[in-house]
């Protein structure tokens, strides 16, 4: 019996905004970050970023403070579930978006 070398194939693709098009229009719930509870925003340090790490669509920025790109966010709620500080809440899409000044 011979030993054949099999090609081990790995996925080399990386998720990113726009891979599936502008998907934010069919979202039902929208994640909102409370910057007073957000660890990176509160400490002004590159810390935590569980929201960025676990977002399947890579729409959370790794900046201080983190920003969510609502054009591509599907509203899955993973960022809110994984946030150790509880700084992200899911609100109904019909709730008006409040712009920070």
Secondary structure, 3 states (H helix, E strand, C coil): CCCCCCCCCCCCCCCCCCCCCCCHHHCCEEEEECCCCCHHHHHCCCCCCHHHHHCCCCCECCCCCCCECCCCCCCCCHHHHHCCCCCEEEEECCCCCCCCC
